[in-house]
């Protein structure tokens, strides 16, 4: 989780407390479940919100740097909210142009940076900024421990994975291969076609398990495909148990997973901290999903 607070006044993040309308605090550009959880802005809610890192940004017209910090104190009145804040001095400013490139990764809506408001996002802010090269692991390691979700040693942790129910194929990981995990149902054919077009737009190719038949056991083919893949797209629509199992394998193998779904209700609670690309199964919805997915794949493969 992180707080995103966008200011419309030049110099708003100059150090003085910032005030905004109460109706714009944890109400806009925030998932419905998060709004419901934090809408009261009572002492317990404010204490939890203050435990999250915060991204302090300006509306796009200012073309001003954003900063990462935290909420020191929040005062609530009948019509307004007053925020006292502090930046982390060891973390560099984020240029507006760089922030604009990360709107998908940070769950920032298309026109959100044109609106003064305070949103709460179900995204791990610091790892996302480290992955984007906007700060280093060493810089993040200086932050309070409860905010750090990144290995501070400067390299990803390693562990030995030794499956007992799969054989490990002698096949290399393929830099342009995207595997797709979705229900084996004819109704998902248009969805798969849209995913395939998104992959082609990103300069990648995609397969799903029914595109191959190399082993007598289907799940071994699935494991082989996941192991060879650069990226994995999973469709949680319908809560298909096979897709859930395959997602767990992909996470264990360390493959970047891009979740999609026709409904957020189909996404397991333990996986809702991942950014989910929601789509509608009609022509317009699939075209929109294709465009957004292509952009995400370009980011992950770039």
C-alpha positions in Angstrom: 0.0 0.0 0.0 1.0 3.6 -0.5 -0.5 7.0 -0.2 -0.6 9.2 -3.4 -1.3 12.8 -2.7 -1.5 15.1 -5.7 -1.4 18.9 -5.2 -2.6 21.5 -7.7 -0.8 24.5 -6.2 2.8 25.4 -7.2 5.2 24.9 -4.2 2.6 23.0 -2.2 5.2 20.4 -1.1 7.6 23.1 0.2 7.5 21.9 3.8 4.4 23.6 5.2 1.3 21.6 6.1 -1.0 20.9 3.2 -4.8 21.1 3.3 -7.3 19.6 1.0 -11.1 19.1 0.9 -12.2 16.2 3.1 -14.2 14.9 0.2 -11.0 14.4 -1.8 -9.3 12.4 0.9 -9.3 8.6 0.3 -12.4 8.9 -1.9 -11.1 9.3 -5.5 -9.1 7.0 -7.8 -9.1 4.4 -5.0 -10.4 0.9 -5.1 -13.9 0.5 -3.6 -12.7 -1.9 -0.9 -10.0 0.5 0.2 -12.4 3.4 0.4 -14.8 1.3 2.5 -12.0 0.3 4.9 -10.5 3.8 5.4 -13.4 6.2 4.8 -14.0 7.2 8.4 -10.5 8.8 8.8 -10.7 8.1 12.6 -7.6 7.7 14.8 -7.1 4.0 14.0 -7.5 4.5 10.3 -5.1 7.5 10.3 -2.5 5.5 12.3 -2.6 2.7 9.6 -2.4 5.2 6.7 0.6 6.9 8.3 2.4 3.5 8.3 2.4 3.5 4.5 5.0 5.3 2.4 3.6 8.3 0.5 4.2 9.8 -2.9 3.8 13.5 -3.0 3.1 14.7 -6.5 1.9 17.8 -8.4 -0.7 18.1 -11.1 0.7 17.6 -14.6 0.6 21.2 -15.6 3.3 22.1 -13.1 5.8 19.6 -14.5 7.4 19.4 -11.0 9.2 16.6 -9.3 7.4 14.2 -7.0 8.9 13.1 -3.6 8.7 10.0 -1.5 8.1 10.4 2.2 5.6 9.8 5.0 2.6 11.3 6.8 3.7 12.8 10.1 0.3 13.9 11.3 -3.1 14.2 9.8 -5.8 16.5 11.2 -9.4 16.1 10.2 -12.1 18.8 10.4 -15.7 18.8 9.1 -14.7 19.9 5.6 -11.0 19.7 5.3 -7.9 17.5 6.0 -4.6 18.9 7.1 -1.5 16.9 6.3 1.9 17.3 7.9 4.6 15.3 6.1 8.3 14.7 5.6 10.4 13.5 2.7 13.0 10.9 3.0 16.2 12.8 2.4 18.1 9.8 1.1 15.5 9.2 -1.7 15.9 11.3 -4.8 13.1 13.4 -6.4 11.1 11.7 -9.2 10.9 13.8 -12.3 7.3 14.3 -13.6 8.2 12.7 -16.9 9.5 9.5 -15.2 6.4 9.4 -13.0 4.2 9.6 -16.1 5.9 6.4 -17.4 4.9 4.4 -14.4 1.2 5.1 -14.2 0.3 1.4 -14.8 2.8 0.1 -12.3 1.7 2.6 -9.6 -2.0 2.2 -10.4 -2.4 5.8 -11.4 -5.5 6.4 -13.6 -5.3 8.1 -16.9 -6.4 11.6 -15.8 -5.6 11.2 -12.1 -2.6 13.5 -12.2 -4.9 16.3 -13.3 -6.8 16.3 -10.0 -5.9 17.4 -6.5 -6.7 14.5 -4.2 -5.4 11.9 -1.8 -5.7 8.3 -3.0 -4.6 5.0 -1.4 -3.1 2.4 -3.8 -2.8 -1.3 -3.4 0.8 -1.3 -4.8 4.2 -1.7 -3.1 5.7 1.7 -3.9 9.3 1.3 -3.1 10.0 -2.0 -5.0 8.3 -0.5 -8.0 10.5 2.6 -7.9 13.6 0.5 -7.5 12.7 -1.8 -10.4 12.2 1.4 -12.5 15.7 2.6 -11.7 14.5 5.7 -9.9 16.2 4.8 -6.7 18.6 2.1 -5.4 18.3 -0.7 -2.9 20.9 0.9 -0.8 18.9 4.1 -0.6 15.8 2.2 0.3 17.7 0.3 3.0 18.0 3.5 5.0 14.3 3.7 5.5 12.3 2.5 8.6 12.2 -1.3 8.5 8.4 -1.6 8.3 8.5 0.3 4.9 11.2 -1.8 3.3 10.0 -4.6 1.0 13.3 -4.8 -1.0 16.3 -6.9 -0.3 18.8 -4.4 1.0 21.9 -6.4 0.1 21.6 -5.2 -3.4 20.8 -8.5 -5.1 17.7 -10.6 -5.1 17.5 -13.4 -2.6 18.2 -16.9 -4.0 16.8 -20.3 -2.9 17.0 -23.8 -4.4 13.7 -25.0 -5.8 13.8 -28.8 -6.2 10.3 -30.1 -7.3 9.4 -33.7 -6.5 6.3 -33.9 -8.7 7.8 -32.5 -11.9 10.9 -33.4 -13.9 13.1 -30.4 -14.7 13.5 -30.1 -18.5 16.8 -29.4 -20.1 15.4 -26.3 -21.8 16.6 -22.7 -21.6 14.4 -19.7 -20.6 13.3 -17.9 -23.8 13.6 -14.2 -23.8 10.5 -13.6 -26.0 8.2 -16.2 -24.6 5.0 -15.3 -22.7 2.9 -18.1 -21.3 -0.8 -17.7 -20.7 -2.6 -19.5 -18.0 -6.4 -19.5 -18.4 -9.3 -21.9 -18.3 -9.5 -24.4 -21.2 -12.9 -23.1 -22.4 -13.9 -22.0 -25.9 -15.4 -18.8 -24.4 -11.9 -17.6 -23.6 -10.7 -17.9 -27.2 -11.3 -14.1 -27.9 -9.5 -13.3 -24.7 -6.5 -15.4 -25.8 -6.5 -13.8 -29.2 -6.4 -10.3 -27.6 -3.5 -11.4 -25.4 -1.7 -12.9 -28.4 -2.0 -9.6 -30.3 -0.7 -7.7 -27.3 2.3 -9.9 -27.2 3.0 -9.4 -30.9 2.7 -5.6 -30.4 5.3 -5.9 -27.6 7.6 -7.9 -29.8 6.9 -11.2 -28.0 5.2 -14.5 -28.7 2.8 -16.4 -26.5 1.7 -19.9 -25.9 -0.7 -21.6 -23.6 -0.6 -25.2 -22.5 -3.0 -26.5 -25.1 -0.6 -25.1 -27.8 1.9 -27.9 -27.0 1.8 -31.6 -26.2 5.1 -33.0 -25.3 4.4 -34.9 -22.1 1.8 -37.5 -21.1 0.8 -35.4 -18.1 -0.7 -32.0 -19.0 0.7 -30.4 -15.8 4.3 -31.3 -16.8 3.7 -29.5 -20.1 2.5 -26.5 -18.0 5.6 -26.6 -15.8 7.9 -26.8 -18.8 6.1 -23.8 -20.4 6.3 -21.7 -17.2 10.0 -22.6 -16.7 10.8 -21.5 -20.3 8.8 -18.3 -20.1 10.0 -14.7 -19.7 6.6 -13.5 -18.5 3.4 -15.2 -17.4 -0.1 -13.8 -18.0 -2.8 -15.4 -15.8 -6.6 -14.9 -16.1 -8.3 -15.3 -12.8 -11.8 -15.1 -14.3 -14.0 -17.8 -12.8 -11.6 -18.7 -10.0 -10.3 -21.7 -12.0 -8.3 -23.9 -9.6 -5.8 -24.9 -12.2 -5.0 -21.3 -12.9 -4.5 -20.6 -9.2 -2.1 -23.6 -8.9 -0.2 -22.5 -12.1 0.1 -19.0 -10.7 1.7 -20.4 -7.5 4.2 -22.3 -9.7 5.1 -19.1 -11.7 5.6 -17.1 -8.5 7.9 -19.8 -7.1 9.9 -19.9 -10.3 10.4 -16.2 -10.0 8.5 -15.3 -13.3 6.9 -11.9 -13.6 3.2 -12.5 -13.4 0.6 -10.2 -15.0 -2.9 -10.9 -13.6 -6.0 -10.1 -15.6 -9.6 -10.8 -14.7 -13.2 -9.9 -15.7 -14.0 -9.3 -12.0 -11.9 -8.3 -9.0 -14.0 -10.6 -6.9 -12.4 -13.6 -8.7 -8.9 -12.5 -7.6 -7.9 -14.4 -4.4 -7.5 -12.2 -1.4 -3.8 -13.2 -1.0 -3.1 -12.0 -4.5 -4.9 -8.7 -4.5 -1.8 -6.8 -3.6 -0.7 -7.4 -7.2 -2.0 -4.9 -9.8 -4.8 -6.7 -11.7 -5.8 -5.6 -15.2 -9.6 -5.8 -15.3 -11.3 -6.2 -18.7 -14.8 -6.7 -20.1 -15.3 -9.6 -22.5 -16.7 -7.6 -25.4 -15.0 -6.0 -28.4 -14.3 -2.7 -26.8 -13.2 -4.2 -23.5 -10.8 -6.7 -25.1 -9.3 -3.9 -27.3 -8.7 -1.8 -24.2 -7.2 -4.8 -22.4 -5.0 -5.5 -25.4 -3.6 -2.0 -25.4 -2.9 -1.9 -21.6 -1.4 -5.4 -21.6 0.9 -4.5 -24.5 2.3 -1.5 -22.5 2.8 -3.7 -19.5 4.6 -6.4 -21.5 6.9 -3.7 -23.1 7.8 -2.5 -19.6 8.6 -6.0 -18.3 10.6 -7.1 -21.4 12.4 -3.8 -22.0 
